Amino acid sequence: MSPASWNPGPSLLESSWGVMPQLCNTVRAVFGQLAWTPPILGQRLEVTMGGRWSEDKRRAVLDRAIENVVTGLVTLNPQPSEGERDFDNFSPSFVIAWHADEAINLYAKVVEGYKSGGFNARATSPQRFSEGFDDETLVSWELGLKSDWLERRLRLNAALFRSEYEDIQVNVQSDPNNVTLSLMQECM
């Protein structure tokens, strides 16, 4: 048996394996950030706002082959698996920092993040490959301290944070006997 992946599909005498996928990804993005020091609190307060807009266009083609494990005859699937998906996202960020003095900075941050969806070249079926998977988003909150002590010989930085994902992308091995197949799971 070749480096084929066992797929108990139409016949127990066949295995299915993929040929290298053709992937085409086009990404456009714009990022901007603005920091402002208001004339209050001795000008020790700083407010920073930013944002990133992204547009992702994904196209993929995967040819599958079927091998008869008895005869070794390999037949290419006459219909390759294809998929096309578009994603766009705006991810803002907001930070407020207070410089208590030259050596102590306290801050709070809220940031949104994004990872585009796409296609799983190790999908368990041509249909799952063509469907692809959705984008992943994240909202992260952070409270922190950055400080220098003992005439800058000691640095103490600390942060508390919390992250909430939506549609987190998790690649799961779906067949313990075949490491070449996997499912892309989207968890809430």
C-alpha positions as CSV (number, residue, x, y, z in Angstrom):
1,M,0.0,0.0,0.0
2,S,1.3,3.4,-1.0
3,P,1.3,6.5,1.4
4,A,-2.4,6.3,0.9
5,S,-4.9,7.1,3.5
6,W,-7.4,4.3,4.3
7,N,-11.0,5.4,3.8
8,P,-13.6,2.7,4.3
9,G,-15.8,4.3,1.7
10,P,-17.6,2.6,-1.2
11,S,-15.4,-0.5,-0.9
12,L,-13.1,-2.0,1.6
13,L,-10.7,-2.7,-1.2
14,E,-10.2,1.0,-2.0
15,S,-8.3,3.8,-0.3
16,S,-8.5,7.5,-1.0
17,W,-5.6,9.9,-1.0
18,G,-5.2,13.5,-2.0
19,V,-2.9,15.0,-4.6
20,M,-1.2,18.3,-3.6
21,P,-3.9,21.0,-3.3
22,Q,-3.8,24.2,-5.4
23,L,-4.4,27.2,-3.2
24,C,-4.8,30.8,-4.2
25,N,-5.1,33.4,-1.4
26,T,-5.4,37.2,-1.9
27,V,-5.3,39.4,1.1
28,R,-5.7,43.2,1.4
29,A,-5.5,45.0,4.7
30,V,-5.3,48.5,6.1
31,F,-4.1,49.3,9.6
32,G,-4.1,52.6,11.5
33,Q,-3.5,53.8,15.0
34,L,-3.9,57.2,16.8
35,A,-2.5,58.1,20.2
36,W,-3.7,61.1,22.2
37,T,-2.5,62.7,25.4
38,P,-5.3,64.8,26.8
39,P,-4.4,68.0,28.8
40,I,-5.5,66.5,32.2
41,L,-3.8,64.6,35.0
42,G,-0.5,66.3,34.3
43,Q,-0.5,64.9,30.8
44,R,0.2,61.4,32.2
45,L,-2.8,59.9,30.6
46,E,-2.6,58.4,27.0
47,V,-5.4,57.1,24.9
48,T,-4.7,54.9,21.9
49,M,-7.2,53.8,19.3
50,G,-6.5,51.7,16.3
51,G,-8.1,49.4,13.8
52,R,-7.4,46.9,11.0
53,W,-9.6,46.1,8.1
54,S,-8.9,42.8,6.2
55,E,-10.3,41.2,3.1
56,D,-9.4,37.7,2.3
57,K,-10.3,35.8,-0.9
58,R,-9.6,32.1,-0.8
59,R,-9.8,29.6,-3.7
60,A,-8.7,25.9,-3.5
61,V,-8.7,22.9,-5.8
62,L,-7.9,19.4,-4.6
63,D,-7.6,16.4,-6.9
64,R,-8.3,13.1,-5.2
65,A,-7.2,9.7,-6.3
66,I,-8.6,6.3,-5.5
67,E,-6.3,3.3,-5.2
68,N,-7.5,-0.3,-5.4
69,V,-5.4,-1.9,-2.6
70,V,-5.4,-5.3,-4.2
71,T,-4.4,-4.4,-7.7
72,G,-2.6,-1.1,-7.0
73,L,-4.5,0.6,-9.8
74,V,-4.9,4.3,-9.2
75,T,-7.8,6.2,-10.7
76,L,-7.9,10.0,-10.5
77,N,-11.3,11.4,-9.5
78,P,-12.6,13.0,-12.7
79,Q,-14.1,15.9,-10.7
80,P,-11.7,17.7,-8.4
81,S,-12.9,19.2,-5.2
82,E,-13.1,23.0,-5.4
83,G,-14.0,25.8,-3.0
84,E,-14.1,29.5,-3.0
85,R,-14.7,31.7,0.1
86,D,-14.4,35.4,0.9
87,F,-13.9,36.9,4.3
88,D,-13.7,40.5,5.6
89,N,-13.3,41.9,9.1
90,F,-12.7,45.1,11.0
91,S,-10.8,44.6,14.3
92,P,-10.6,47.7,16.5
93,S,-8.3,48.2,19.5
94,F,-8.5,50.6,22.5
95,V,-5.8,51.2,25.1
96,I,-5.8,53.7,28.0
97,A,-2.5,54.1,29.9
98,W,-1.6,56.2,33.0
99,H,2.0,57.0,33.6
100,A,1.9,57.3,37.4
101,D,5.5,58.5,37.3
102,E,8.7,57.9,35.3
103,A,8.9,54.3,36.4
104,I,5.2,53.1,36.7
105,N,2.7,52.6,33.8
106,L,-0.8,51.2,34.4
107,Y,-2.9,50.3,31.4
108,A,-6.2,48.7,30.3
109,K,-6.6,47.3,26.8
110,V,-9.5,45.9,24.7
111,V,-8.6,44.4,21.3
112,E,-10.5,42.4,18.7
113,G,-8.6,39.9,16.5
114,Y,-9.4,37.8,13.5
115,K,-8.0,34.8,11.6
116,S,-9.6,34.1,8.2
117,G,-11.2,30.9,7.3
118,G,-10.1,28.7,4.5
119,F,-9.8,25.1,3.3
120,N,-8.5,21.9,5.0
121,A,-6.3,20.0,2.5
122,R,-6.5,17.0,4.8
123,A,-10.3,16.9,5.0
124,T,-12.0,13.6,5.3
125,S,-14.1,14.0,2.2
126,P,-14.2,16.0,-1.0
127,Q,-17.4,17.7,0.3
128,R,-15.8,18.8,3.5
129,F,-12.8,20.1,1.6
130,S,-15.1,22.2,-0.7
131,E,-17.2,23.6,2.2
132,G,-14.1,25.0,3.9
133,F,-14.2,26.5,7.4
134,D,-15.3,29.9,8.8
135,D,-13.2,32.7,10.2
136,E,-12.2,32.9,13.8
137,T,-12.6,36.0,16.0
138,L,-11.3,37.0,19.4
139,V,-12.0,39.7,21.9
140,S,-9.2,40.2,24.5
141,W,-9.3,42.3,27.7
142,E,-6.1,43.1,29.5
143,L,-5.2,45.1,32.7
144,G,-1.5,45.6,33.3
145,L,1.4,47.2,35.1
146,K,4.9,48.0,33.7
147,S,7.3,49.3,36.3
148,D,11.0,49.8,37.1
149,W,12.4,49.7,40.7
150,L,15.7,50.2,42.5
151,E,17.0,52.8,40.1
152,R,16.0,50.7,37.1
153,R,17.9,47.6,38.3
154,L,14.6,45.7,38.8
155,R,11.7,45.5,36.3
156,L,8.3,44.2,37.3
157,N,5.6,43.7,34.7
158,A,2.3,42.0,35.3
159,A,-0.9,41.5,33.4
160,L,-4.4,40.0,33.9
161,F,-6.2,39.1,30.7
162,R,-9.2,37.3,29.4
163,S,-9.8,36.2,25.8
164,E,-13.1,35.1,24.3
165,Y,-13.0,33.2,21.0
166,E,-15.8,32.7,18.5
167,D,-15.6,29.9,16.0
168,I,-12.1,29.0,17.2
169,Q,-10.4,26.8,14.6
170,V,-9.2,23.4,15.9
171,N,-7.6,20.8,13.7
172,V,-8.7,17.3,15.0
173,Q,-7.3,14.0,13.8
174,S,-10.4,12.1,12.8
175,D,-9.1,8.6,12.2
176,P,-6.6,7.2,14.7
177,N,-5.4,4.7,12.0
178,N,-4.7,7.4,9.5
179,V,-2.8,10.6,10.4
180,T,-3.3,12.1,7.0
181,L,-7.0,12.8,7.6
182,S,-8.3,15.5,9.9
183,L,-11.4,17.6,10.5
184,M,-11.3,21.4,11.0
185,Q,-13.7,21.9,13.9
186,E,-15.2,25.3,14.8
187,C,-15.8,25.6,18.5
188,M,-17.9,28.2,20.2
